[in-house]
């Protein structure tokens, strides 16, 4: 079932749409209908869209360049920081 509606368009756009419809041998209504179908279908595609996957690290592990400390030294630094955080406030 089709319905009637009023649409307000800029004069230059309406003029161009009428010329395009005439050049293609169809009605202005058919042109507007096809345009709306395209816009609605595009929105539906965007709504479904591609899933955005979280970025995956390409790191290969190990220490950063310039980090020459052995693991035990890093662990000791971490332990000392933990002890400092656990001290009661004075």
QUIZI-V970069 format. One record per pair of residues at least 6 apart in sequence whose ideal C-beta (glycine too) atoms are under 8 Angstrom apart, sorted by the first residue. I is the first residue (numbers start at 1). J is the second residue. If there is no record, write none. Layout:
# QUIZI-V970069
i;j
I;J
I;J
This chain:
# QUIZI-V970069
i;j
7;32
9;17
17;28
17;31
17;32
18;28
20;31
21;27
21;28
21;30
21;31
24;31
63;69
69;77
